[in-house]
Amino acid sequence: MRLRWRFPAESEAAARAEVDARIAEWWQAFEAKAEEIEALFAQRVKFDLEAWLSPKLRTIHEQLFWEFSRASGRWAFIVTCEERRELQPLVDRVVSLAPKGLFCDVLNARPAELTTFVLRTVESRFQVDATKWTAAVEPVGHGLLGVTWNGATDDDHEAAVWLTKGLLGEHAMADWVGAVVPGGRSLMSKLFGRSSRVGVSDFVDAFGEAKRRQHDARPDGRLLVSSRVAADANWSVATIDPRTRQGGRQLDLHTTRTADLELLSASIGGVPFSSCRFSRFGETVLYVQTDGFSDEGFTSTLAMEEAVDAALGPLGRTIGAGTGARSSYLNLVVGDVDAALERIRHALQQGKLPTRSWIRFFDDTLANEWVGVWPDSPSPE
């Protein structure tokens, strides 16, 4: 069972309680060992921390990993799900239950670290001196950014990825970076014979500026007031062959109408998706999925769209709808997710949607989360 932690349901309460018990047992073991771990770091004792710690953490979930860091001057214990971003709500739960008063901070992802610390880590871990590398940051599609490290060779690819992640932090890396390329010329220089490069010490600022340019290139950085969802928006209709799909959401989708082609491409394209690439104000892109309509309620996606728009008011907007081989879809963007959910559910219940109807999420970190339109809606999987 894929438990929901961000939007928990009573039907999964017993299963969540079992996991919570394993989390509590893990933290009890960690707390009992904390003084010995601190002594290990001070080189007063010796023992195999990896052999002790990893099996115990993975009693919670086998895809959870850990790391200690002292980049900030104080020890930090980091719990991470690496590339399994759908497990982030579980990681957040583990971190939220950490005991107080430990010798270390407890974090839910690797943070961005100081440039000097990251460079020392890269040199010690990969035997690579990256101090003279320069970077170009450029769009690579789907709202993602690519990073090219000039001075790195093909053999330095892992070091280049680690350098990028260390400078940006794990969350920003996963949300924004589509590719890390060592050496050679960047795409911009190949196309136009030039490229803007910065040194390692200026990389974070350059990356932040590239993010701002991505947002500024959209009609409005705030989706809720974007001209693309206004009455005069540039709506587009697209036909999709489900047989060509390689991952992503809405896998049976074949016809869709959208106010934002770039966002649609990113959300169903099988690439990493994060709502933050399309709004700088923390809005979330989500969708309704239903197996059909009834004569007593909504008879089309258009009727569903009009009702949800009216119910949301200033909390959000619909930004597209589509039809698949089995399901119909309605795409939305909302500011306050928790406040919007009840309004959406109420509108959909008024429209007499079938039991097999859900509110789901495009973000990778919410891939396991869903909210049933009805209390007895089954799992969508």
N, C-alpha and C positions, 0 to 999 in steps of 0.2 A: 504494500500500500504506500502511495506517495502522500505523506501527511502534509496537511496545510498548517503553516505556522503564522503566516501574515494575515490570513482570513480564516481562522479556525472554525470548524463546525462541530456541533455537539455529537454527531455520529462518529467522530474520530477521537472523542475525548479519552476513551480507555487506551487507545493505541498511543496517543500523545503522552498520557500519564506513564506508560511503560518507558518511553524514551526519556521523559523527564527524570524518571528514577535512575536510569543509566547515566544521565548527565550529572545528577547529584552524586552518585557513587564515584564517578570520575573526578569531580572536583574535591570530594573528600580525600581521595587518594593523592591528588595533587597537593592539597593543603598540608597533608601529613608529611609529604616529601619536600615541601618548599624550602625548609631550612637546609636540607642536604643538597638541593639543587643550587641554592645560593652559595653554599660552601664549595660546590664543584666549580662554579664560575670564579670563585676567589682562589681556586687551586689548593684548597685545604683538604679535599677528599678526591677520590677517583672512583668513577663507576660509569657504566655504559648507559647514558641518558636515552639514546635512541631506542635501545632494547627495552628499557623500562617504559618509556612514555608512549611510543607509537601504538603498541598493542592495546594499551588501556584507552587511548583516545578513540581508537577504531572500534571499541565496543559500542560506541554511539552510532557511528556510520563508517564503513570501510573506506569511504572516499574523503575523509577529513584528514588534514595534514597540519603540521605545526612548525613553528620556527621561533627562536629567540633572537632578539635584536637589541643592541644598545646604541642605536644611531642617535637617539635624543639625549643620551647621557644617563638615562634610567633604563633598566631592563624592561623589555616589552615581550610578552608571550603572545604570539600571533596564531590564531586558528584560521585556517583557510580551506576552501574547497577547490582551490586551483581553477582549472577550466570548467569544472562542474558547477556552473553559476546557478543552476536551479536549486542547489543546496544552500544558497546564501541565507535564506530565512532560517534554516536549521542552525547554521553557524551563528547567526545573530542570537538565536535562542540559547545556544551554548554559552556565548559570551555574556549574555544578560544574567545568567545564573552563577557567574563566577563569584567566589567569596570575597569579602572586603578584607583589606589589610594585607594583601599579598606583597611580596617584595618587588613585584613587577606589575606593570600595566597589562591589561588583557585587551587585545584588539581583534577585530573581525576581518582584517585583511592587512596585507603588507602596506605600510604607509609610505608616502613619498619621503625620501631621505636626503640629507645634505649631499651636495655634489662631491665633496672631498671623501665622505664616507663611502658613497657608491663606487667611486673610482678605486678606492682601496680594496673594496670587496671584489670588484671585477678582476683586479690584478692578482689578488690572492687566490681566487677561485678558478680563474681561467688562464693565469699567467699571461695576461694581456694588458699592455699599457694603452689606455684609451684617452689619455689626457690631451692628445693632439687631434683626436677625431673631430670632425665637424658634421653637422646634421642639416638636412633639408626636410621640411615638413610640408606635405602636399595632400590635397584631396585624392582619394582613390575610389570614390563612389559610395552610395548608400549612406552618406553623411560621415563616413569613416575617414581617418587621416593615415597616411603612410609616412614612415620615418626611414630615411636613407642615411646611413652613417658612412661618410667618406673617410677613408683611412683604414676601415675594417676590411678584411679579406673574407672570402667565403667560409674559411675555417673559423672565423670569428662570429658566426651568426648567433650562436647561443650566448656569447658574451654581449653582443649588441642587444639582444632581447632583454637580457638581465639588466643591462645599463638603462635601457628605456623604462623598464618596469620600476627599477629602483628610483629613478628620477621623478617619475610621474605618480607612483603608487599603484597598487594592484587594481583598484576600482577604476581609476581614470584610464589605465592601460586597457582593461577589458571593455570599457564603454566606448572608447574613441579610436583605438589603434587597429587599423585593418591589416597592416603589414609592417614588418621591420626588415629592411634590406641592407646588407653590408656591402660596402664598396661600390665601385662603378659610378655611373652618372645617374642622377635621379630622372624621373619621368619628365619633369619640367625642362631639365637641361637637354634631354634627348629631343624633345619637341621643338624647343625654342633656342637651344644653344646656350642657355643660361639658367642659373638656379641661385636662390638666395640661401646661403649656408650660415650657420652660427656655430660657435664653439660649445663645448659641453657645458660650460658655466652659464651660458645664455639659453640653453635648450628649453628649460621649463617656461621661460617667458615667451620664447618663440612659439612653443606649442600652445600656450594660452592665447596668443594672438591669432593663431590659425583656427582655434575653436571659435573665437569671436568672429572671424571672417566667415566661417561656416554659418553661424547664426545670422549674421548681417546679410548674407546672400539670400536668405529667405525673405518673403514679403514682410514678415514681422516676426521677431524673435519669440513673441508670445502667441502660441497657437490659438488661444481663445479669441483673440481679436484679429487674427490673421485675415487678410482679404481673401485668402483661399477658401475660407469657410463662410464668407459673406454671401449675400444673395447674388452678387455679380461675380462670384468666384469662377475661376477657370476650370470647371469640372471636366473630367475626362472619363471615357469609357474604355475599358481594356478587356480583351479576351485572352484567357490563359489556358494552355494545355496542361491539365494536371499530370500527364505522363512525363512531362519534362521537369517536374518539380524535384528538387533534391533537398528536402528538409524545409524547415520554416513552419509557419502556422497556416491554418485554413487549407489543408493539403488537397481538398476536393474542389477548391474554387475554380470556376471556369469563366464567369463573367462578373465584372466589378465596375462600379462607378466611384470615382475618387476625386477629392479636392486637392490631393497632393500626391503626384506620381512618385516623387522621390521617397516620400515616407512609405507609400504602399510597397514600392520595390524593396525597401529595407525591411519592412515588417513581415513580408511573406517570402523573402528571397533566400532564406536559409543562411543568412549572414548574421553575425552577432548583432543583437538589437538592444538599444537602450534609449528610452524616451528622452534622456537629457540631450541627445544630439539634435533634437528637433524643437526643444524649448529650453530656454535658459532660466525659466521660472519654476522648474520642478514639476511641471505637468506630466501626466501619465497617459499613454496611449493604450486603449483597451478595446475589446470587441465583445459583442453579443453573438452567440451562436445558438441557433435553434433548428430543430428538425422539421419544422413546418408551421403552418398557420391554420386557422379554423374559420368557419363561416360566422361564428359568434364574436370573433375579435378581429385582430389584424388579418388582412387578406394579402398583404404584400410587404416587402421591405420598406417601401415608401411610406406606408401607413405607420409602420414601426418607427421609422426615422422621425416623422413629424411628431409623434407622441413623446418620444424620448427627448427630442429637442425642447419641446414645451415643458417637460417635467424638469429638465436640468436647469433651465434659466441661466443665471450667470455662472453656474458651476462648471459648465462645459459645453461642447458642441459635437454633433455628429460630423464626421469628415468623409463618409463613404459607406457604401453598402455593396453586397455581392451575393451571388448565388453559386452553390456548388452542386455536385452530384447528389448529395444527401442533405446538406445543411444550407441555411441562409445566414448571412452575416451582416452585422452593423458595426462600423468602426467609429470610435469616439475618442475625444481627448478631454480629460477632466483635470481640474486643479486639485481640489480636496477629494481624494478617492473615497474615503470613508463616508463623507457626507453625500457624495454623488451616488454611491451604490444603492442606498435605500430608495432614492428617487427613481433610479433606473429600474430597479426591481418592481416598484409599485406600478410604474407605467407599463411594464411588460406583463405583469399579472392582470392589469386592467384590459390588456389586449388579448387575454386568454391564450397565451402561448402554451404549448404542450409542456409536459413535465420535463422532457429532454431539452431543456433550454438553460443556458449558462452565460455568465459574464466571465470572460477570460482575459488574459494579458499577453501582450507581445514581448515585454521585457524578459530577457533571459533569466534574470533573478526571480521572476514570478511565473516561470513556466509550469511549475507544479501547483500553482494557486488557481483557484476558481471559486465562484460564488454561484450557487444554484438560484435560478429565478424563483423556484418554489422550494419550500422546506424539504420536500421529498425528492428533489431532483437528484438522479443518480450521478455517479462519477462520469465525466465526459469521455473517459478513456475506455 
